[in-house]
Amino acid sequence: MGIDAEYRHMVSPDNEVSVDRDIAAMQAVAVASAAPIVARRVLIVGGGPAGLFAAEHLASLGHAVTLVERMPSVGRKLLMAGRGGLNLTHSEGLKDFLGRYGASAQAIVGAIHGFRPNQLILWAHDLGQQTFVGSSGRVFPKAMKASPLLRAWLQRLAAGHVEIVTGERWLGWDDAGHALFQDEKTHATRTRTADATILALGGASWPRLGSDGSWTDILAARGIARTPWHAANAGVHIAWSPFMREKFAGTPLKRLGVTVGGSQHLGEAMVTRDGLEGGVVYAVGAELRAAMAAGAKPASLSLDLKPGMTVAELTKALARPRGKQSMANHLRKSVGMPPVMVALLHENLGRTLPGEPEVLAQAIKNLPFPVLGFAGLQRAISSAGGIALDEIDARFMLRKLPGVFVAGEMLDWDAPTGGYLLQASFATGKAAALGATAWLASMVHVSPATGEAVVSTAEIASTDSAPSDSSS
Ligand SMILES: Cc1cc2nc3c(=O)[nH]c(=O)nc-3n(C[C@H](O)[C@H](O)[C@H](O)COP(=O)(O)OP(=O)(O)OC[C@H]3O[C@@H](n4cnc5c(N)ncnc54)[C@H](O)[C@@H]3O)c2cc1C
């Protein structure tokens, strides 16, 4: 399939950036130039986008892949992301795109060079899921949900002979170095062996979908450093009145401006029982945290209920004769304000709204609410924290556990909403798969006697701290 014209700009040289490409290049060279790929057994733990994508790559390279997931089915967080339309990636230029991962994420940048936004889009097309670019530049499948994509993906994995085992929780490794699993229903334990292992266990947000971060103790016991979790892309708590909570929780706020400190962010949000959530709220998260850390507790955010109109335009519209209309009707008819926004005005200004058009217009443009705190990990879109990036090498292999690779949100990177989370999860899944392939290939040499590829078991055995290198 060719690259669709609408995405061509994303791969044009103008949008290229000069960043360190060592990782992607190294992996490509390793895979291309290594001794013949000898089919090996690879164990993947975690059936989210990162694990599933690693499985797809490994199977396509001829490896025997088993993926184990603790939940009764794979891809639960992906399906949940689909409820919001499944923002797969973003159409902005690559330089801006990579900038969203912050300064600490060189490894992530390298992985995304190995699997770029346009490639994710084409991958979705290849699975029969056409995409479109929303007005914000975000990329969604036309179906606006994840289930058709996941269904097609699982069919592809089945055709590639990927074995998917569900309902088994990874517990770590036994004394012999075999991966240890527990059946979630019967609690019976069993071990699995493999030539390499990829852990793609996710972060710690929305734990009821499967990623509960419980793996952190297992890796900590092996000396792997991690940054503590905290909720990222999380809603904020605001002390609503009982009326606001009961009547408007779950109501969307379209075209909202939110300001914390200096710059205004535009987007959508939703009223929750405890405050506000949604893209434009997540966008001010870092500024709010900074304000709180600086001692401004509670910090506040200011809502602009009509970001498309100036105070002067609002004043003019509101000055139209109101007659016998209620204020809510007047606001609806004169400036198109929905009931939820009228309720927000009452939350801030009290029962009686100012009759003076300019005063009301000023309030509509600048409606401050104190923020009591952030929604916790239970409801955050993503979690910041996880395995410290200096624990992995360029192949996404844990330096202290040769043969064990990591991918996805379990690594310590963070990004805003906008498709950046899924893109990095896919890209690191591919990077870990290629890294594992390169590592496995480095264990293979061609016998001068027979000309055949031979697995250098001595070399594997010499990595005696490798928990997953036992081949049964
Ligand atoms: C409500 C919501 C909406 C979102 N919307 C978007 C969006 O539109 N765009 C976007 O880019 N991102 C979105 N995200 C974020 C995105 O879904 C995640 O970043 C992505 O799923 C992370 O992929 P992952 O494979 O690393 O981890 P996960 O998807 O969390 O998968 C990890 C898997 O590992 C399994 N697992 C964990 N521990 C064990 C264990 N011990 N044994 C066996 N299995 C285990 C889990 O059950 C889970 O299935 C959203 C997230 C949420 C919660």
The ligand as a Tripos MOL2 file, in Angstrom:
@<TRIPOS>MOLECULE
LIG
   53    58     1     0     0
SMALL
NO_CHARGES

@<TRIPOS>ATOM
      1 C1         -9.4840    5.8040   29.2670 C.3       1 LIG1
      2 C2         -8.2250    5.7820   28.4500 C.ar      1 LIG1
      3 C3         -8.2150    6.3520   27.1870 C.ar      1 LIG1
      4 C4         -7.0400    6.3660   26.4370 C.ar      1 LIG1
      5 N1         -7.0680    6.9360   25.2030 N.ar      1 LIG1
      6 C5         -5.9230    6.9880   24.4740 C.ar      1 LIG1
      7 C6         -5.9320    7.5500   23.1680 C.ar      1 LIG1
      8 O1         -6.9910    7.8920   22.6190 O.2       1 LIG1
      9 N2         -4.7440    7.6620   22.5250 N.ar      1 LIG1
     10 C7         -3.5610    7.2380   23.0770 C.ar      1 LIG1
     11 O2         -2.5090    7.4070   22.4590 O.2       1 LIG1
     12 N3         -3.5520    6.6520   24.2800 N.ar      1 LIG1
     13 C8         -4.6940    6.5100   24.9830 C.ar      1 LIG1
     14 N4         -4.6820    5.9090   26.2070 N.ar      1 LIG1
     15 C9         -3.4050    5.3470   26.7010 C.3       1 LIG1
     16 C10        -3.0640    4.0160   26.0160 C.3       1 LIG1
     17 O3         -4.2030    3.1790   26.0120 O.3       1 LIG1
     18 C11        -1.8940    3.3430   26.7600 C.3       1 LIG1
     19 O4         -0.7960    4.2340   26.7590 O.3       1 LIG1
     20 C12        -1.4910    2.0340   26.0890 C.3       1 LIG1
     21 O5         -2.5580    1.1000   26.1540 O.3       1 LIG1
     22 C13        -0.2620    1.4340   26.7780 C.3       1 LIG1
     23 O6          0.0520    0.2350   26.1170 O.3       1 LIG1
     24 P1          0.9050   -0.8950   26.8540 P.3       1 LIG1
     25 O7          0.8760   -2.0680   25.9370 O.co2     1 LIG1
     26 O8          2.1970   -0.3550   27.2830 O.co2     1 LIG1
     27 O9          0.1130   -1.2340   28.1820 O.3       1 LIG1
     28 P2         -1.3810   -1.7640   28.4170 P.3       1 LIG1
     29 O10        -2.2590   -1.3960   27.2970 O.co2     1 LIG1
     30 O11        -1.7250   -1.2890   29.7730 O.co2     1 LIG1
     31 O12        -1.2040   -3.3430   28.4110 O.3       1 LIG1
     32 C14        -0.4620   -4.0120   29.4040 C.3       1 LIG1
     33 C15        -1.0570   -5.3930   29.5700 C.3       1 LIG1
     34 O13        -0.2550   -6.1340   30.4980 O.3       1 LIG1
     35 C16        -1.1140   -6.9220   31.2970 C.3       1 LIG1
     36 N5         -0.4330   -7.2440   32.5480 N.ar      1 LIG1
     37 C17        -0.0570   -6.3920   33.5330 C.ar      1 LIG1
     38 N6          0.5470   -7.0700   34.5260 N.ar      1 LIG1
     39 C18         0.5480   -8.3790   34.1650 C.ar      1 LIG1
     40 C19         1.0490   -9.5490   34.7750 C.ar      1 LIG1
     41 N7          1.6690   -9.5400   35.9740 N.pl3     1 LIG1
     42 N8          0.8920  -10.7360   34.1320 N.ar      1 LIG1
     43 C20         0.2850  -10.8090   32.9120 C.ar      1 LIG1
     44 N9         -0.2090   -9.6970   32.2870 N.ar      1 LIG1
     45 C21        -0.0690   -8.4940   32.9020 C.ar      1 LIG1
     46 C22        -2.3140   -6.0260   31.5140 C.3       1 LIG1
     47 O14        -3.4570   -6.7610   31.8840 O.3       1 LIG1
     48 C23        -2.4560   -5.3490   30.1610 C.3       1 LIG1
     49 O15        -3.3460   -6.0350   29.2940 O.3       1 LIG1
     50 C24        -5.8430    5.8190   26.9640 C.ar      1 LIG1
     51 C25        -5.8640    5.2370   28.2160 C.ar      1 LIG1
     52 C26        -7.0370    5.2050   28.9600 C.ar      1 LIG1
     53 C27        -7.0300    4.5690   30.3160 C.3       1 LIG1
@<TRIPOS>BOND
     1     1     2 1
     2     2     3 ar
     3     2    52 ar
     4     3     4 ar
     5     4     5 ar
     6     4    50 ar
     7     5     6 ar
     8     6     7 ar
     9     6    13 1
    10     7     8 2
    11     7     9 ar
    12     9    10 ar
    13    10    11 2
    14    10    12 ar
    15    12    13 ar
    16    13    14 ar
    17    14    15 1
    18    14    50 ar
    19    15    16 1
    20    16    17 1
    21    16    18 1
    22    18    19 1
    23    18    20 1
    24    20    21 1
    25    20    22 1
    26    22    23 1
    27    23    24 1
    28    24    25 2
    29    24    26 1
    30    24    27 1
    31    27    28 1
    32    28    29 2
    33    28    30 1
    34    28    31 1
    35    31    32 1
    36    32    33 1
    37    33    34 1
    38    33    48 1
    39    34    35 1
    40    35    36 1
    41    35    46 1
    42    36    37 ar
    43    36    45 ar
    44    37    38 ar
    45    38    39 ar
    46    39    40 ar
    47    39    45 ar
    48    40    41 1
    49    40    42 ar
    50    42    43 ar
    51    43    44 ar
    52    44    45 ar
    53    46    47 1
    54    46    48 1
    55    48    49 1
    56    50    51 ar
    57    51    52 ar
    58    52    53 1
@<TRIPOS>SUBSTRUCTURE
     1 LIG1         1 GROUP 0 **** ****
